Amino acid sequence: MSLYPSLEDMKVGQMMQAQLKESVYGNGTSAKENGSNASAPPEEGRIVGKPSGYAMHRAGMAVPVYPSLTHYMGLDVPSDFETTVAVRPPANNEVTTFNNMMAPLSGQSVGLKRAQVTNSIRELILCKDKDGKVGVRVASVNSGIFVCLVARGSPAEMGGLRFGDQILQVNGTVVAGYSVDQVHKLFRKAPVNGISVVVRDRPFERTVTLHKDSSGQVGFQFKKGEIVSLLKDSSAARNGLLTRHQLLEVDGQNVVGLKDKEITAIIEAAQSPLTVTVVPVHIYEHIVNKMSSKLMKNVMSHSVPDV
């Protein structure tokens, strides 16, 4: 069973597989029914055993894989997209997998790669800057310790910590049940180099891949970063984006603490498809409960992560 990052990817993927099957087998007639040898080589122009997404060719003519895709589901598809896909096999980054997901439309999305939430555990080795700081602040949620601020240009940012990561250990000390002050003290007492931090990747967060329509919209409205409404039949609605969720990232870029107009500018500048990372509002409010908006705006890292 194939997995897809968006409903649009699934629909197009199904179209591709259906047309591939039609091109290979021809109107559902098997070789056995035709009385021919099943092992006989395919006719010229047929491609057998290739991944879905390959265009079929006969007598120099390409069979388009995406019929009327420009108008399909309101997607904003470049005018030469169908022709480009039809005349050559897709490159690895066009029909590809992310965590075993097929992405015929989203395969070229750098944001999809940046924004992946794995929920897996990883170890980071951090250090302190010239001021003796790691550059991270934490909050306690349900006896767990979560990253609520990663300072811009800090060792924590360069090491790969992200807002919402759950810290499990600091230099071998399990921090479940610790207070915020106890965890900050562990960092203060840690050596300058070789600070081991084991984290679970953003357990409360999820990503949603969205496709812009012909007017450049993805179909949701937000206020103070909180998603408050969805447009009917939009990509946001089709792909299960929910209200009462807080925007944390757009294409992997942290937007926590930014003003709505700044987040809007990032969304408008993003290429389609784009990926948003969200968390339930009640979790977000708990994490940032004691954080000043000025601190989140001026100290929090909002850089674009490397792929």
Sequence and secondary structure as in RCSB ss.txt:
>XXXX:A:sequence
MSLYPSLEDMKVGQMMQAQLKESVYGNGTSAKENGSNASAPPEEGRIVGKPSGYAMHRAGMAVPVYPSLTHYMGL
DVPSDFETTVAVRPPANNEVTTFNNMMAPLSGQSVGLKRAQVTNSIRELILCKDKDGKVGVRVASVNSGIFVCLV
ARGSPAEMGGLRFGDQILQVNGTVVAGYSVDQVHKLFRKAPVNGISVVVRDRPFERTVTLHKDSSGQVGFQFKKG
EIVSLLKDSSAARNGLLTRHQLLEVDGQNVVGLKDKEITAIIEAAQSPLTVTVVPVHIYEHIVNKMSSKLMKNVM
SHSVPDV
>XXXX:A:secstr
  B SSHHHHHHHHHHHHHHHHHHHSTT  TTTTTS TTS   TT   S  TT  EEETTEEE SSTTGGGGGGB
   TTHHHHHHTS   TTTS EETTEE TTTTT HHHHHH     EEEEEE   TTS   EEEEEETTEEEEEEE
BTTSHHHHHT  TT EEEEETTEE TT  HHHHHHHHHHS SS EEEEEE  TT EEEEE  BTTS  SEEEETT
EEEEE TTSHHHHTT  SSEEEEEETTEE TT  HHHHHHHHHHS SSEEEEEEEHHHHHHHTTT  HHHHHHTB
       
